[in-house]
């Protein structure tokens, strides 16, 4: 599946799940053609649970056929957040 198609699917899923903002990072955002997963960081709304996060990740995986690592920016360790902030790409 092409990157553009994946981003289009992600945008639909994000808007349907009350997610405020979402960002891609990791190998998918680099100019590599070979990526085996999608890394997504989100700004989740209040009341968004771990179960919600898991449900969204599983739904994305089903739609795009790739493994998805999804994290909330709020719960991310500050050092990791600082490291990946340089490579975040808004969806």
Secondary structure as GFF3:
##gff-version 3
##sequence-region A 1 91
A	DSSP	alpha_helix	3	16	.	.	.	ID=ss1
A	DSSP	beta_strand	21	25	.	.	.	ID=ss2
A	DSSP	three_ten_helix	27	29	.	.	.	ID=ss3
A	DSSP	beta_strand	37	43	.	.	.	ID=ss4
A	DSSP	alpha_helix	50	64	.	.	.	ID=ss5
A	DSSP	beta_strand	67	72	.	.	.	ID=ss6
A	DSSP	alpha_helix	78	84	.	.	.	ID=ss7
A	DSSP	beta_strand	89	90	.	.	.	ID=ss8
###
